[in-house]
Amino acid sequence: MSKIEITKTELVWPGKYNEDGALKELPRVNLPFQVIETINETRATRETKKTKAGTFFEIWEAKEGDTFEEGWKNKLIWGDNLLVMESLLEKFAGKIDLIYIDPPFATGADFNFTTEVGDGGLEVTKEQSIIEEKAYRDTWGKGTESYLIMIQNRLILMKELLSNTGSIYVHVDWHIGHYVKLIMDEIFGRSNFQNEIAWAYRTQGATKRRWSRKHDTLLFYTKGEDWVFNVQLERSYMLHKYGFDKDDFKIDEEGKQYRDAIVRDVWEIPAIQSATYENLGFRTQKPEKLLERIISGSSNEGQLVADFFPGSGTTLAVAEKLGRRWIGCDLSRWAIHVSRKRLLEIENCNPFEVLNLGKYERKYWQGVTFGDKKKSDQQLAIYQYLAFILKLYGAEPISGMQHLHGKNGKAVVHVGAVDAPVTIDEINACLDECMAIQQKELHILGWEWEMGLYDLMTDAAKGRGIKLVLLNIPREVMEQQAVDKGDIQFFELAYLEVDIKQEKGRKIVVSLKDFVIPNTELIPEEIRSKIKKWSDYIDYWAIDWDFQNDTFMNGWVTYRTRKDRTLALKSDAHSYEKPGKYTVMVKVVDIFGNDTSQAFEVEVK
């Protein structure tokens, strides 16, 4: 009998290795980021940076420093964290000092959230989106096996992103923690395991069949032999036989004696309760006190902290308050929006930017799905892309037209490119073809849109006797599971009406006059019937007073909070230094986190 050579002990599951015995790894991608919004930085500051360091994208690609003084801005990224981390590697490999993640546990409800509508206290529970449902299926679709594949691929990337003196904390519970521990031993090395921390809390819910499960586990690993660690202290009320030494005790707010003791590996920190001020409606939200201990203990001021499952943004908010730089990434559009509002609530919050992979992710998807590696195949790839989108929209392809791609009932259909916004000229060309063939209805499907075209183009089409319908191509078309289930929905663009008035002294004031949300069917009928005014659908709106056809600069903003549900519909007055023509960009975010932006030309005299 031949001997079996065992070289190491490890956790093995179906799908971990290829048939040839090699570790199964996903292909790596490196996609550029798109900056879609910059917050808490004035345009004057930014123009100065442009003068010194070229365009904004040059700053992002190479010129951004490691401190705020050198031009660093914190980063809130919307997207799949696997693609995001792969794309961060070029600039951030070995540069992140602390990573904390709280990946989803074994429940589909991890992606649900509760939000309030309007100012009357109405609450709606938003079920997971198709994208989030896809993420859940990828995580738990094959049970433990698929979870382990998901977490292993991401932990490998996190190790590459960590600095040599960096640390990582992975938040788990009884469902899966024991498996994750073995994977982390393999990736980071057993010698780099530092602590298994028990976070104990008291919440409702108990059982008489077993001990109540009232703790989570934090797995603390380091990348190398040297790491940042700052001893943390907590109050100890444990009296010795003869009490505290005279010089060794302090008096608390209630007059009780205590002494400072070094924190050990069991942490009793209250969980988020429904009535606490921190509660933002996220089912898996963690308390700030928990993150304060982790970030204070394992990083120093100015160092870089990352969370690739930030949810409501607790890690980012605490890192901001403690003077750390930060990067956060989440797949949920609502999580990005809640985090943005939460950060805006912090006094003197440092500048941060909202990013995504946008057209680059779509271009990558197009290449993988339809194949455009050879120039000779590009025309075929474009045709296959158009046919795919038309089929999802329920339209049939048509030939012989330069700009019109399909027909759906009485309407002809144009499909926008994956890597560019639909432009006014593009729509005009489609309208010309409609006139030539005496077609009275035109549907335009687009991923992104040239700013300010809604009113202009719908009015122009009406004047030519053509009904124009503008619809968003949803990101879900890139998710095969959503396509297979037939869950794809094309929503019309939200309608936004604004009034801009000029006052004395080159001042202008912007007022919202109307907003029509395109996807009200996502709101339960019992809630929808109680909504009495259009502004109830708005959660947040902001103004860029001098939009430069680049990233949105958040010059004025108002939004609803849990404490204050009112929403101003009229902006503060903004003064321009010089007369001239300016582009005012208005961004509205609805109660589901969807953005609608529209540009308005104003002449200041």
C-alpha positions as CSV (number, residue, x, y, z in Angstrom):
1,M,0.0,0.0,0.0
2,S,1.4,3.4,-1.0
3,K,1.8,6.0,1.6
4,I,-0.3,9.2,1.5
5,E,1.9,12.3,2.1
6,I,0.1,14.9,4.2
7,T,1.9,18.2,4.2
8,K,-0.5,20.4,6.1
9,T,-3.8,20.5,7.9
10,E,-6.5,22.5,6.2
11,L,-10.2,22.9,5.6
12,V,-11.3,21.5,2.2
13,W,-14.7,21.8,0.5
14,P,-16.1,21.1,-2.9
15,G,-15.0,23.8,-5.3
16,K,-11.9,24.9,-3.4
17,Y,-9.5,23.2,-5.9
18,N,-9.5,22.6,-9.6
19,E,-9.3,19.1,-11.1
20,D,-5.6,19.5,-11.4
21,G,-5.2,20.1,-7.7
22,A,-4.5,23.9,-8.0
23,L,-6.3,26.3,-5.8
24,K,-9.3,27.7,-7.7
25,E,-9.0,31.4,-8.1
26,L,-11.0,34.0,-9.9
27,P,-9.5,35.9,-12.7
28,R,-8.2,39.3,-11.6
29,V,-9.5,42.6,-13.1
30,N,-8.2,46.2,-12.7
31,L,-11.0,48.7,-13.5
32,P,-10.7,52.5,-13.2
33,F,-12.9,54.2,-10.7
34,Q,-15.4,56.9,-11.6
35,V,-15.8,59.7,-9.1
36,I,-19.5,60.6,-9.1
37,E,-19.7,63.0,-6.1
38,T,-17.3,65.0,-3.9
39,I,-18.5,66.1,-0.5
40,N,-17.1,68.8,1.9
41,E,-14.6,70.2,-0.6
42,T,-15.1,73.6,-2.2
43,R,-14.6,74.0,-5.9
44,A,-12.0,76.7,-5.2
45,T,-10.0,74.2,-3.2
46,R,-10.3,71.7,-6.0
47,E,-9.4,74.2,-8.7
48,T,-6.2,74.9,-6.8
49,K,-5.4,71.2,-6.7
50,K,-6.0,70.9,-10.5
51,T,-3.5,73.7,-11.0
52,K,-0.9,71.9,-9.0
53,A,-1.5,68.4,-10.0
54,G,-3.4,68.3,-13.3
55,T,-6.9,66.8,-13.6
56,F,-8.9,65.1,-10.8
57,F,-8.3,61.7,-12.4
58,E,-4.6,62.3,-12.4
59,I,-4.9,63.1,-8.7
60,W,-6.7,59.8,-8.2
61,E,-4.4,57.7,-10.3
62,A,-1.1,58.9,-9.1
63,K,-0.9,62.2,-7.3
64,E,-3.1,61.7,-4.2
65,G,-1.0,61.8,-1.0
66,D,-1.2,59.8,2.2
67,T,-2.5,62.7,4.3
68,F,-5.3,65.2,3.9
69,E,-2.7,67.9,3.5
70,E,-1.4,66.1,0.5
71,G,-4.8,65.9,-1.1
72,W,-6.2,62.6,0.2
73,K,-10.0,62.2,0.3
74,N,-11.8,59.4,2.0
75,K,-13.6,57.0,-0.4
76,L,-17.2,55.6,-0.3
77,I,-17.5,53.1,-3.2
78,W,-20.7,51.6,-4.6
79,G,-20.1,48.1,-6.1
80,D,-19.2,44.5,-5.7
81,N,-16.4,44.4,-3.2
82,L,-14.6,41.6,-5.1
83,L,-14.2,43.9,-8.2
84,V,-13.6,46.9,-6.0
85,M,-10.8,45.3,-4.0
86,E,-9.2,43.9,-7.2
87,S,-9.2,47.4,-8.7
88,L,-7.8,48.9,-5.5
89,L,-4.8,46.7,-5.5
90,E,-2.8,48.8,-8.0
91,K,-2.7,51.8,-5.8
92,F,-3.4,50.3,-2.3
93,A,-1.6,47.0,-2.1
94,G,0.2,46.9,1.2
95,K,-1.1,50.4,2.3
96,I,-4.2,49.7,4.4
97,D,-3.4,49.6,8.1
98,L,-6.6,48.1,9.5
99,I,-9.5,46.1,8.0
100,Y,-12.7,45.4,9.8
101,I,-15.5,43.4,8.0
102,D,-18.8,42.2,9.2
103,P,-19.8,39.8,6.3
104,P,-23.4,38.6,6.0
105,F,-24.5,35.7,8.3
106,A,-26.7,32.9,7.3
107,T,-29.8,34.9,6.6
108,G,-31.3,36.5,3.6
109,A,-32.7,39.3,5.8
110,D,-29.1,40.7,6.1
111,F,-29.9,43.0,3.2
112,N,-33.3,44.3,4.4
113,F,-33.6,47.7,5.9
114,T,-36.4,49.9,7.4
115,T,-36.8,53.5,6.3
116,E,-39.2,56.2,7.1
117,V,-41.2,58.0,4.4
118,G,-41.9,61.7,4.5
119,D,-42.3,63.6,7.7
120,G,-45.3,61.8,9.1
121,G,-43.5,58.8,10.7
122,L,-44.6,56.2,8.1
123,E,-42.2,53.2,8.0
124,V,-41.5,50.9,5.1
125,T,-39.3,47.8,5.1
126,K,-37.4,47.6,1.9
127,E,-36.7,44.0,0.9
128,Q,-33.4,43.2,-0.7
129,S,-32.9,44.3,-4.3
130,I,-32.2,42.0,-7.2
131,I,-28.5,42.8,-6.9
132,E,-28.5,42.1,-3.2
133,E,-30.6,38.9,-3.7
134,K,-27.9,37.8,-6.2
135,A,-25.2,38.6,-3.6
136,Y,-27.1,36.5,-1.1
137,R,-27.5,33.6,-3.5
138,D,-23.7,33.8,-4.4
139,T,-23.0,33.7,-0.7
140,W,-25.4,31.0,0.5
141,G,-26.8,29.5,-2.7
142,K,-24.9,26.2,-2.1
143,G,-24.9,26.5,1.6
144,T,-21.6,26.5,3.5
145,E,-19.6,25.6,0.4
146,S,-20.5,28.8,-1.5
147,Y,-20.0,30.9,1.7
148,L,-16.5,29.6,2.1
149,I,-15.7,30.3,-1.5
150,M,-17.0,33.8,-1.2
151,I,-15.1,34.6,2.0
152,Q,-11.8,32.9,1.0
153,N,-11.6,34.9,-2.3
154,R,-12.1,38.2,-0.4
155,L,-9.7,37.4,2.5
156,I,-6.9,36.7,0.0
157,L,-7.4,40.2,-1.5
158,M,-7.6,41.8,2.0
159,K,-4.3,40.3,2.9
160,E,-2.7,41.8,-0.2
161,L,-4.2,45.2,0.7
162,L,-3.0,45.1,4.3
163,S,0.3,46.8,5.2
164,N,3.1,44.8,6.7
165,T,2.1,46.2,10.2
166,G,-1.6,45.9,9.5
167,S,-4.4,44.0,11.3
168,I,-7.7,42.5,10.3
169,Y,-10.8,41.8,12.4
170,V,-13.5,39.5,10.9
171,H,-16.9,39.6,12.7
172,V,-18.7,36.3,12.7
173,D,-21.2,34.4,14.8
174,W,-22.0,30.8,15.7
175,H,-23.3,30.0,12.2
176,I,-19.9,30.1,10.4
177,G,-17.2,31.4,12.6
178,H,-15.4,28.1,13.2
179,Y,-15.0,27.6,9.4
180,V,-13.7,31.1,8.9
181,K,-11.1,30.6,11.6
182,L,-9.6,27.7,9.7
183,I,-9.5,29.7,6.4
184,M,-7.8,32.6,8.1
185,D,-5.3,30.3,9.7
186,E,-4.4,29.1,6.1
187,I,-4.3,32.6,4.5
188,F,-2.7,34.7,7.3
189,G,-0.9,31.9,9.1
190,R,-1.7,30.4,12.5
191,S,1.2,32.3,14.0
192,N,-0.5,35.6,13.1
193,F,-3.7,34.7,14.9
194,Q,-3.8,37.1,17.9
195,N,-7.2,36.9,19.5
196,E,-10.7,35.3,19.4
197,I,-12.7,38.1,21.0
198,A,-16.2,37.5,22.4
199,W,-18.5,40.5,22.0
200,A,-21.2,39.8,24.6
201,Y,-24.5,41.7,24.6
202,R,-28.0,41.6,26.1
203,T,-30.8,41.6,23.6
204,Q,-34.4,40.3,23.6
205,G,-35.1,36.7,22.7
206,A,-34.3,33.6,24.9
207,T,-34.8,29.9,24.9
208,K,-35.3,27.2,27.5
209,R,-33.7,24.5,25.2
210,R,-30.1,25.8,25.4
211,W,-28.0,28.8,26.7
212,S,-29.2,31.9,24.9
213,R,-26.8,32.9,22.1
214,K,-25.8,36.3,23.1
215,H,-22.3,36.9,21.7
216,D,-20.5,37.3,18.4
217,T,-16.9,36.5,17.7
218,L,-14.2,38.8,16.4
219,L,-11.2,37.0,14.8
220,F,-8.1,39.2,15.1
221,Y,-5.2,38.5,12.8
222,T,-2.1,40.4,11.8
223,K,-0.1,40.3,8.6
224,G,3.3,40.1,10.0
225,E,5.4,39.9,13.2
226,D,5.1,43.6,14.0
227,W,1.8,45.4,14.2
228,V,0.1,48.4,15.7
229,F,-1.5,47.8,19.1
230,N,-2.6,50.4,21.6
231,V,-3.6,49.1,25.0
232,Q,-7.2,50.0,25.8
233,L,-8.6,50.5,29.3
234,E,-12.0,49.9,30.8
235,R,-13.5,50.5,34.2
236,S,-13.3,47.7,36.7
237,Y,-15.6,47.8,39.8
238,M,-14.2,44.5,41.2
239,L,-13.1,45.2,44.8
240,H,-10.2,43.4,46.5
241,K,-10.7,42.1,50.0
242,Y,-9.6,45.4,51.5
243,G,-11.0,47.6,48.7
244,F,-8.8,49.6,46.3
245,D,-5.5,51.1,47.3
246,K,-6.0,54.8,48.2
247,D,-4.2,56.0,45.1
248,D,-5.6,53.4,42.8
249,F,-9.2,54.2,42.5
250,K,-11.5,56.8,40.9
251,I,-15.1,57.8,41.5
252,D,-17.6,57.5,38.7
253,E,-20.7,59.6,37.9
254,E,-22.8,57.7,40.5
255,G,-20.2,57.9,43.3
256,K,-19.0,54.3,42.9
257,Q,-15.3,53.4,43.2
258,Y,-13.6,51.9,40.1
259,R,-10.1,51.5,38.7
260,D,-8.8,51.4,35.1
261,A,-8.1,47.8,33.9
262,I,-6.6,46.6,30.7
263,V,-9.3,45.3,28.3
264,R,-9.3,41.5,27.9
265,D,-10.9,39.4,25.2
266,V,-14.5,39.4,26.4
267,W,-16.2,42.7,25.6
268,E,-19.5,43.6,27.2
269,I,-20.8,46.4,24.9
270,P,-24.5,47.0,24.5
271,A,-26.0,46.1,21.1
272,I,-28.0,48.5,19.0
273,Q,-31.5,48.8,20.4
274,S,-34.5,50.0,18.4
275,A,-34.9,53.2,20.5
276,T,-31.2,54.2,20.6
277,Y,-30.1,57.3,18.8
278,E,-27.6,55.3,16.7
279,N,-30.2,53.1,15.1
280,L,-30.5,53.7,11.4
281,G,-32.8,50.9,10.5
282,F,-30.2,48.3,9.4
283,R,-30.8,44.8,10.8
284,T,-27.1,44.0,11.3
285,Q,-26.0,47.4,12.5
286,K,-23.2,47.4,15.0
287,P,-22.6,49.9,17.9
288,E,-20.0,52.6,17.5
289,K,-18.5,51.7,20.9
290,L,-17.5,48.3,19.4
291,L,-15.7,49.9,16.5
292,E,-14.1,52.6,18.7
293,R,-12.3,49.9,20.6
294,I,-11.1,48.1,17.5
295,I,-10.0,51.2,15.6
296,S,-8.4,52.8,18.7
297,G,-6.6,49.6,19.6
298,S,-5.3,48.6,16.2
299,S,-4.5,51.9,14.3
300,N,-3.1,55.3,14.9
301,E,-4.4,58.7,13.9
302,G,-3.9,59.3,10.2
303,Q,-3.7,55.7,9.3
304,L,-5.9,54.0,6.7
305,V,-8.9,51.9,7.8
306,A,-11.1,49.9,5.4
307,D,-14.5,48.1,5.6
308,F,-15.7,46.2,2.6
309,F,-19.1,45.3,4.1
310,P,-19.9,48.7,5.9
311,G,-23.7,48.6,5.8
312,S,-24.9,51.7,7.6
313,G,-21.3,53.1,7.8
314,T,-20.4,52.5,11.4
315,T,-16.7,51.8,10.7
316,L,-16.4,54.8,8.5
317,A,-18.1,57.2,10.9
318,V,-16.0,56.0,13.8
319,A,-12.8,56.2,11.7
320,E,-13.7,59.8,10.8
321,K,-14.3,60.8,14.4
322,L,-11.0,59.2,15.5
323,G,-9.0,61.0,12.8
324,R,-8.3,58.0,10.6
325,R,-8.4,57.9,6.8
326,W,-10.9,55.4,5.4
327,I,-12.3,53.4,2.5
328,G,-15.7,51.8,2.5
329,C,-17.4,49.7,-0.2
330,D,-20.9,48.3,-0.3
331,L,-23.2,46.7,-2.9
332,S,-26.3,48.3,-1.5
333,R,-27.2,51.7,-3.0
334,W,-29.2,52.5,0.2
335,A,-26.2,51.6,2.4
336,I,-24.1,54.1,0.4
337,H,-26.7,56.8,0.8
338,V,-27.2,56.2,4.6
339,S,-23.4,56.2,5.1
340,R,-23.2,59.5,3.2
341,K,-25.8,61.2,5.4
342,R,-24.2,59.7,8.5
343,L,-20.9,61.2,7.6
344,L,-22.4,64.6,6.8
345,E,-23.8,64.6,10.4
346,I,-20.2,64.6,11.8
347,E,-18.9,68.0,12.7
348,N,-15.9,69.1,10.5
349,C,-16.1,65.9,8.5
350,N,-13.1,65.7,6.2
351,P,-13.7,65.7,2.4
352,F,-14.8,62.4,0.9
353,E,-15.9,61.2,-2.5
354,V,-18.5,58.7,-3.7
355,L,-17.2,56.4,-6.5
356,N,-18.2,53.4,-8.6
357,L,-16.8,51.3,-11.4
358,G,-19.6,52.5,-13.6
359,K,-19.0,52.3,-17.4
360,Y,-15.8,50.3,-16.8
361,E,-17.6,47.5,-15.0
362,R,-20.2,47.5,-17.8
363,K,-17.5,47.4,-20.5
364,Y,-15.9,44.5,-18.7
365,W,-19.2,42.7,-18.4
366,Q,-19.9,43.3,-22.2
367,G,-16.5,41.8,-23.1
368,V,-16.9,38.8,-20.9
369,T,-20.5,38.1,-21.9
370,F,-20.4,38.8,-25.7
371,G,-16.7,38.6,-26.4
372,D,-14.9,41.6,-28.0
373,K,-11.3,40.6,-27.8
374,K,-10.7,40.5,-31.6
375,K,-11.4,43.5,-33.7
376,S,-13.2,41.3,-36.3
377,D,-15.6,40.2,-33.5
378,Q,-16.5,43.7,-32.2
379,Q,-19.4,44.3,-34.6
380,L,-20.8,40.9,-33.7
381,A,-20.4,41.6,-30.0
382,I,-22.3,44.9,-30.3
383,Y,-25.1,43.2,-32.2
384,Q,-25.3,40.5,-29.5
385,Y,-25.4,43.2,-26.8
386,L,-28.2,45.0,-28.5
387,A,-30.2,41.8,-29.1
388,F,-29.7,40.9,-25.4
389,I,-31.0,44.2,-24.1
390,L,-33.9,44.3,-26.6
391,K,-35.0,40.7,-25.6
392,L,-35.0,41.7,-21.9
393,Y,-37.1,44.7,-22.8
394,G,-39.5,42.5,-24.8
395,A,-38.6,44.1,-28.1
396,E,-37.7,42.5,-31.5
397,P,-34.6,43.6,-33.4
398,I,-35.1,45.6,-36.6
399,S,-32.7,46.1,-39.5
400,G,-32.0,48.8,-42.0
401,M,-31.9,51.7,-39.5
402,Q,-28.8,53.6,-38.4
403,H,-30.0,54.6,-34.9
404,L,-33.2,52.5,-34.2
405,H,-32.5,49.0,-33.0
406,G,-35.8,47.3,-32.2
407,K,-39.5,47.5,-32.0
408,N,-41.8,46.9,-29.0
409,G,-45.5,47.1,-29.9
410,K,-46.1,50.4,-31.6
411,A,-42.8,51.9,-30.3
412,V,-39.4,51.8,-31.9
413,V,-36.4,51.3,-29.5
414,H,-32.9,52.7,-29.3
415,V,-30.3,51.1,-26.9
416,G,-27.6,53.3,-25.5
417,A,-23.9,52.1,-25.4
418,V,-22.5,50.6,-22.2
419,D,-19.6,53.1,-21.9
420,A,-21.2,56.4,-22.7
421,P,-24.2,58.5,-21.6
422,V,-27.1,58.9,-24.0
423,T,-26.7,62.4,-25.5
424,I,-29.1,65.0,-26.8
425,D,-27.6,64.6,-30.3
426,E,-28.2,60.8,-30.1
427,I,-31.8,61.3,-29.3
428,N,-32.2,63.9,-32.0
429,A,-30.8,61.5,-34.6
430,C,-33.4,58.9,-33.4
431,L,-36.2,61.4,-33.7
432,D,-35.1,62.2,-37.3
433,E,-35.3,58.6,-38.2
434,C,-38.7,58.4,-36.6
435,M,-39.9,61.3,-38.7
436,A,-38.5,59.6,-41.8
437,I,-40.5,56.4,-41.2
438,Q,-43.5,58.2,-39.7
439,Q,-43.1,56.5,-36.4
440,K,-45.0,58.2,-33.5
441,E,-43.5,56.6,-30.4
442,L,-39.8,56.3,-29.4
443,H,-38.3,54.5,-26.4
444,I,-34.7,55.2,-25.5
445,L,-32.9,52.7,-23.1
446,G,-29.8,54.1,-21.5
447,W,-27.4,53.4,-18.7
448,E,-26.5,57.0,-18.1
449,W,-27.8,60.3,-19.5
450,E,-26.4,63.6,-20.6
451,M,-27.4,66.1,-17.9
452,G,-30.5,68.2,-18.4
453,L,-32.0,66.4,-21.4
454,Y,-35.3,65.2,-19.9
455,D,-37.4,68.3,-20.3
456,L,-35.6,69.5,-23.4
457,M,-36.0,66.3,-25.3
458,T,-39.5,65.3,-24.3
459,D,-40.7,68.8,-25.2
460,A,-38.8,68.7,-28.5
461,A,-40.3,65.2,-29.4
462,K,-43.8,66.4,-28.5
463,G,-43.4,69.3,-30.9
464,R,-42.6,66.8,-33.7
465,G,-45.6,64.7,-32.8
466,I,-43.6,61.9,-31.3
467,K,-44.1,60.4,-27.8
468,L,-40.7,60.0,-26.2
469,V,-40.1,57.6,-23.3
470,L,-36.7,57.5,-21.5
471,L,-35.9,54.4,-19.5
472,N,-33.0,53.3,-17.4
473,I,-31.2,50.0,-18.2
474,P,-30.9,48.5,-14.7
475,R,-27.6,47.2,-13.4
476,E,-29.4,43.9,-12.8
477,V,-29.0,43.0,-16.5
478,M,-25.4,42.1,-15.7
479,E,-26.5,39.5,-13.2
480,Q,-27.3,36.1,-14.8
481,Q,-29.5,34.9,-12.0
482,A,-31.8,38.0,-12.3
483,V,-31.9,37.5,-16.1
484,D,-32.8,33.8,-15.7
485,K,-35.6,34.7,-13.2
486,G,-37.1,37.3,-15.5
487,D,-36.7,40.0,-12.7
488,I,-35.4,42.8,-15.0
489,Q,-37.5,46.0,-14.9
490,F,-36.8,49.1,-16.9
491,F,-37.9,52.2,-15.1
492,E,-38.7,55.6,-16.6
493,L,-36.4,58.4,-15.5
494,A,-37.6,60.3,-12.4
495,Y,-39.1,63.7,-13.2
496,L,-37.6,66.7,-11.4
497,E,-39.0,70.3,-11.6
498,V,-37.0,73.2,-10.1
499,D,-37.6,76.9,-9.8
500,I,-34.5,79.2,-9.8
501,K,-34.8,82.8,-8.8
502,Q,-32.1,85.5,-8.8
503,E,-31.9,88.0,-5.9
504,K,-30.0,91.2,-5.5
505,G,-26.2,90.9,-5.2
506,R,-25.7,88.1,-7.7
507,K,-27.5,85.6,-5.4
508,I,-29.7,82.7,-6.6
509,V,-32.2,80.5,-4.7
510,V,-33.3,77.1,-5.8
511,S,-36.7,75.6,-4.9
512,L,-38.0,72.1,-5.6
513,K,-41.4,72.2,-7.3
514,D,-42.1,68.6,-8.2
515,F,-40.6,65.1,-8.2
516,V,-42.0,62.0,-9.7
517,I,-40.4,58.7,-8.5
518,P,-40.4,56.0,-11.2
519,N,-40.6,52.9,-9.0
520,T,-43.5,53.5,-6.6
521,E,-44.5,49.8,-6.9
522,L,-41.6,49.0,-4.6
523,I,-43.6,50.6,-1.8
524,P,-46.4,48.4,-0.3
525,E,-49.8,49.6,-1.2
526,E,-50.8,50.2,2.4
527,I,-48.0,52.7,2.7
528,R,-48.3,54.2,-0.8
529,S,-52.0,55.1,-0.1
530,K,-51.0,57.2,2.9
531,I,-48.4,59.3,1.0
532,K,-50.1,62.6,0.3
533,K,-47.4,64.8,-1.3
534,W,-44.6,64.3,-3.9
535,S,-41.9,65.5,-1.4
536,D,-42.5,62.5,0.8
537,Y,-40.5,60.5,-1.8
538,I,-37.4,62.6,-1.3
539,D,-34.9,61.8,1.3
540,Y,-32.0,64.1,0.3
541,W,-31.2,66.8,-2.2
542,A,-28.1,68.8,-2.9
543,I,-26.8,71.5,-5.3
544,D,-23.6,72.0,-7.2
545,W,-23.7,75.8,-7.9
546,D,-21.1,75.7,-10.7
547,F,-21.1,72.3,-12.3
548,Q,-18.1,71.8,-14.6
549,N,-19.2,68.6,-16.4
550,D,-17.1,66.6,-14.1
551,T,-17.8,65.2,-10.6
552,F,-20.7,66.7,-8.6
553,M,-19.5,69.1,-6.0
554,N,-21.8,69.1,-3.0
555,G,-22.2,72.9,-2.4
556,W,-25.5,72.9,-0.5
557,V,-27.4,69.9,1.0
558,T,-30.4,69.1,3.1
559,Y,-31.8,65.7,4.1
560,R,-34.1,63.9,6.5
561,T,-32.7,62.2,9.6
562,R,-34.3,59.8,12.2
563,K,-34.6,62.7,14.6
564,D,-35.8,65.4,12.2
565,R,-38.1,64.2,9.3
566,T,-38.7,67.7,7.9
567,L,-37.1,68.6,4.5
568,A,-36.5,72.1,3.2
569,L,-37.7,72.5,-0.3
570,K,-36.0,75.9,-0.7
571,S,-32.2,76.3,-0.6
572,D,-30.2,79.0,1.1
573,A,-29.1,81.9,-1.2
574,H,-25.8,81.4,-3.0
575,S,-23.7,84.3,-4.0
576,Y,-21.5,84.3,-7.1
577,E,-18.3,86.4,-7.2
578,K,-18.7,87.4,-10.8
579,P,-21.5,87.8,-13.3
580,G,-21.8,85.2,-16.1
581,K,-23.5,82.0,-17.2
582,Y,-23.4,79.1,-14.7
583,T,-24.6,75.5,-14.7
584,V,-26.5,74.6,-11.6
585,M,-26.8,70.9,-11.0
586,V,-29.5,69.6,-8.6
587,K,-29.2,66.1,-7.2
588,V,-32.2,64.4,-5.6
589,V,-32.0,61.0,-3.7
590,D,-35.3,59.2,-3.2
591,I,-36.3,57.0,-0.3
592,F,-34.6,53.9,-1.9
593,G,-31.2,55.7,-2.4
594,N,-31.7,56.3,-6.2
595,D,-30.1,59.4,-7.6
596,T,-31.8,61.8,-10.1
597,S,-29.7,64.7,-11.3
598,Q,-30.6,67.6,-13.6
599,A,-28.7,70.6,-14.9
600,F,-30.0,74.1,-15.3
601,E,-28.4,77.0,-17.0
602,V,-28.6,80.4,-15.2
603,E,-27.2,83.8,-16.1
604,V,-26.2,85.9,-13.2
605,K,-26.1,89.6,-13.8
